Amino acid sequence: MARLSPLVMLPPVIFAALAATFYWGMGRQNPDELPSTFIGQQAPELGGAALAGFPFATDADLRSGEVTLVNFWATWCPPCRAEHPNLNAMAANGIRIVGVNIRDDDAKATAYLTEEGNPFIGVVSDPTGRRSIDWGVTAPPETFIIGGDGTVLFKFIGPLVGSDYQQRFMPELEKALGKAE
């Protein structure tokens, strides 16, 4: 009787493992979303520098006992400009928002906030993008929901506009605000 080599079984085993991995990946809730390693962890430090003419955001702002959003944005970013009216509206409704201006010119950022309105309780200037790296931001805009104790509750990649904003971000914000009450 001919004996089968164990190497003959290797290709089907590798194929089955890859198929199972792909099947699991396709079954994820939102396959385009990169999970944040910070969910459930303390928010990284804000650091950075002050943006002239605007209040500076500190780590204490993220641990004030109130839910706070941290929004990474830039003036050269069209989606950031698209979401700005929604940020202004949220701020007008009492939502605390910290802005981190990344890889941008301070003079342009100051002019933009002066012209379009400042929704932020504090602004951090991050011209080198170091803060965005520390927070795991891939590209602006990205917004984090931070619990009153400084815990990262949710990360939203992309502009706060449209149906994705309404269907994914707003329920998470409402849930976070409900916990704070």
TORSE-710599 format. One line per 4 residues: number of its first residue (from 1); their letters; for each residue x, y, z of C-alpha. Coordinates in steps of 0.05 Angstrom, whole numbers, plus 32768, in hexadecimal, padded with zeros to 4 digits. Each point is the difference from the previous one (the first is absolute). Layout:
BEGIN
NUM = a = X Y Z | ...
# end
This chain:
BEGIN
1 = marl = 8000 8000 8000 | 801B 8045 7FED | 800D 802F 8038 | 7FEB 8049 7FF8
5 = splv = 8033 8035 800F | 7FEC 8034 8035 | 8013 8036 7FCE | 7FC6 7FEC 7FD4
9 = mlpp = 7FD0 8018 8037 | 8023 8044 8009 | 7FDF 8026 7FC5 | 7FB8 7FEE 8014
13 = vifa = 800F 8012 8049 | 801D 8044 7FEC | 7FC5 800C 7FD2 | 7FCE 7FEF 8037
17 = alaa = 8023 802F 8031 | 8000 803A 7FCE | 7FB7 7FF4 7FEE | 7FEC 8001 804A
21 = tfyw = 8027 8041 800A | 7FDF 8021 7FC4 | 7FBB 7FE8 8016 | 800B 801D 8046
25 = gmgr = 8018 8043 7FE2 | 7FC3 8006 7FD3 | 7FD2 7FF4 803A | 8019 803C 8028
29 = qnpd = 7FCD 8037 8011 | 8023 8035 7FD6 | 803A 7FE3 7FD8 | 8019 8045 7FEB
33 = elps = 8009 8018 8047 | 8043 7FF9 8022 | 7FF5 7FEF 8049 | 8022 802F 8031
37 = tfig = 802C 7FE1 8034 | 7FED 803A 802E | 7FB7 7FED 800A | 7FF7 7FF4 804A
41 = qqap = 8044 801D 8010 | 8015 8044 801B | 8007 8034 7FC9 | 8047 8010 7FEC
45 = elgg = 801E 8043 8015 | 7FEC 803C 7FD6 | 8043 8023 8005 | 800E 802D 7FC5
49 = aala = 8002 804C 8002 | 7FCC 8037 8006 | 7FE0 801F 7FC3 | 8008 804B 8007
53 = gfpf = 7FC0 8024 8014 | 7FDB 7FC1 8016 | 7FFC 7FDB 8043 | 8032 7FC7 8006
57 = atda = 7FE3 7FBA 800D | 8021 7FD7 8037 | 7FFA 7FB9 8018 | 7FD5 801A 8039
61 = dlrs = 7FCC 8014 7FCC | 7FF9 7FB5 7FEF | 7FF7 7FED 8049 | 7FCF 8036 8015
65 = gevt = 7FC7 7FD1 8011 | 7FDC 8012 7FBF | 7FFE 7FDC 7FBD | 8030 8023 7FD0
69 = lvnf = 800D 7FF7 7FB6 | 8047 8004 7FE5 | 7FFF 8014 7FB7 | 803F 7FFB 7FD4
73 = watw = 7FFA 8032 7FC7 | 8027 802C 7FCF | 7FF0 803B 7FD3 | 801C 7FDC 7FC3
77 = cppc = 7FCE 7FC6 800B | 7FBF 8008 7FD7 | 7FD9 7FCD 802B | 8015 8027 803E
81 = raeh = 7FE1 803F 7FE1 | 7FC1 7FD8 7FEF | 7FF6 7FEA 8048 | 800E 8044 8020
85 = pnln = 7FB7 8018 8000 | 7FED 7FC0 8026 | 8038 800D 8033 | 7FE6 8047 8009
89 = amaa = 7FB9 7FE5 800A | 8016 7FCC 8033 | 8027 8035 8026 | 7FC4 802E 7FFF
93 = ngir = 7FD8 7FC6 8020 | 8032 7FFB 8039 | 802C 7FC7 7FE6 | 8048 800A 8017
97 = ivgv = 8031 7FFA 7FC6 | 804C 8004 8001 | 8021 800E 7FBD | 8044 7FE6 7FEC
101 = nird = 8019 8024 7FC2 | 8031 7FD1 7FDE | 8037 800C 7FCC | 7FE6 8046 7FF3
105 = ddak = 8017 8048 7FFF | 7FEC 8024 8041 | 7FEE 8041 7FDB | 7FD1 7FDB 7FD1
109 = atay = 7FE0 7FDA 803A | 7FF6 8041 8027 | 7FE1 8023 7FC3 | 7FD3 7FC4 7FF2
113 = ltee = 7FE4 7FFD 8047 | 7FF7 804B 8002 | 7FD9 7FFF 7FBE | 7FD8 7FBF 8007
117 = gnpf = 7FF5 8000 804C | 8025 7FDC 8038 | 7FDA 7FC4 801B | 803A 7FEC 802E
121 = igvv = 8007 800A 804B | 804A 7FFB 7FF3 | 802F 7FF7 7FC5 | 8042 7FDC 7FFA
125 = sdpt = 802F 8010 7FC7 | 8026 7FC3 7FE6 | 8028 8017 7FC4 | 802B 7FC1 7FFE
129 = grrs = 7FC6 7FCF 8008 | 801F 7FE1 803E | 7FBF 8002 8027 | 7FDA 7FDF 7FC8
133 = idwg = 8032 7FC7 7FFF | 7FFA 7FF8 804C | 7FB4 7FFC 7FF8 | 8003 7FCF 7FC5
137 = vtap = 7FE1 8032 7FCF | 800A 7FEB 7FB8 | 7FE6 803F 7FDE | 7FD3 803A 8013
141 = petf = 7FC9 8006 8011 | 7FFA 7FCE 8039 | 7FD8 800A 803F | 8004 7FDD 8043
145 = iigg = 7FCA 7FFD 8036 | 8021 8005 8044 | 7FDB 7FEF 8040 | 8003 802F 803B
149 = dgtv = 8038 7FD8 8020 | 802C 8004 7FC2 | 7FEE 7FBC 7FE4 | 7FFB 7FF9 7FB4
153 = lfkf = 7FBA 7FE8 7FF1 | 7FFC 8004 7FB4 | 802A 8013 7FC3 | 7FDF 801B 7FC1
157 = igpl = 8029 8003 7FC0 | 7FEA 8032 7FCC | 7FD6 8040 7FFF | 7FC6 8009 8030
161 = vgsd = 7FCE 8007 7FC7 | 7FCC 7FD6 7FDC | 7FDF 7FBE 8011 | 803E 7FDF 801E
165 = yqqr = 8005 8039 8031 | 7FB6 7FFA 8011 | 7FFE 7FB4 8004 | 8043 7FF1 8022
169 = fmpe = 801C 803D 8023 | 7FC2 8021 801D | 7FE6 7FC0 8023 | 8045 7FF7 8020
173 = leka = 8001 8048 8016 | 7FB9 7FFB 801D | 8014 7FC0 8024 | 803E 8022 801D
177 = lgka = 7FD7 803D 8016 | 7FCC 7FD2 801F | 8036 7FDF 802A | 8018 8043 8018
181 = e = 7FBC 8015 801A
# end
